Amino acid sequence: MSETILDVQNLRKTFGNHEVLRDINLTVDKGEVLTIIGRSGSGKSTLLRGLNLLEPPTAGKILFHGKDVQAEDFNLATYRAKVGMVFQNFNLFNNLTVIDNIVVPQMSVLKRDQNTAKQHALDILNQMGMDPFINAKPAQLSGGQKQRVAIARAEAMDPEVLLFDEPTSALDPEMVDDVLNAMTDLAKTGLTMIVVTHEMEFARDVSDQVLFMNDGVIAESGTPDQIFGNPQKAETKDFLKRYLSRA
């Protein structure tokens, strides 16, 4: 039987009089890869940022293993370690080396000793093919290399869920495949992932569940076969038209 990690109920988000998210309901099970697709401005990134309370919801509930993450007695720091995030623009510490970017968060948040944190970081960087760059500063890396370091940093926190906010959107086209391949390898390990992306091939080939967002609502959801092979809503068909004509 599947284990539900995240359960989002009737989520709303407004900025002033502008309603960005309306009545969002979704569940994410352990080991699942959920991708969120849709036009720019449809609410995808706001939803993702809402899941770890970088954008606190206006209304609704987010349950993590059945516990309300907005409850006063809920440990938000621990939750954010368990539900990690990879950003569009890397968010690395520019004054730290690659290895220290991964060691320092483990020590400060998880209270790991330096040797344990360093060995864990080295293991993950090796998996990512980034071990030759451990002493480099972020300014010395390409965009694709920075994003792989950012993914390694998030993975080093041993999260239960990783959130990816358009992780390839700031990359040159030739660097996109390296990052998508690293994410695909992560998905194969059974890590639970929620990915906001414009990379339709990744959504089709790697996802267990796909959500299509339009104007702040989940307009359609289903398996990749359902969404890409037989979309039901006119707005889904219209959004996918260009992609489907190439497929």
Sequence and secondary structure as in RCSB ss.txt:
>XXXX:A:sequence
MSETILDVQNLRKTFGNHEVLRDINLTVDKGEVLTIIGRSGSGKSTLLRGLNLLEPPTAGKILFHGKDVQAEDFN
LATYRAKVGMVFQNFNLFNNLTVIDNIVVPQMSVLKRDQNTAKQHALDILNQMGMDPFINAKPAQLSGGQKQRVA
IARAEAMDPEVLLFDEPTSALDPEMVDDVLNAMTDLAKTGLTMIVVTHEMEFARDVSDQVLFMNDGVIAESGTPD
QIFGNPQKAETKDFLKRYLSRA
>XXXX:A:secstr
   EEEEEEEEEEEETTEEEEEEEEEEEETT EEEEEE TTSSHHHHHHHHTTSS  SEEEEEETTEETTSTTS 
HHHHHHHEEEE TT    TTS HHHHHHHHHHHHS   HHHHHHHHHHHHHHTT GGGTT  GGGS HHHHHHHH
HHHHHHT  SEEEEESTTTTS HHHHHHHHHHHHHHHHTT EEEEE S HHHHHHH SEEEEEETTEEEEEE HI
IIIIS  SHHHHHHHHHHHHH 
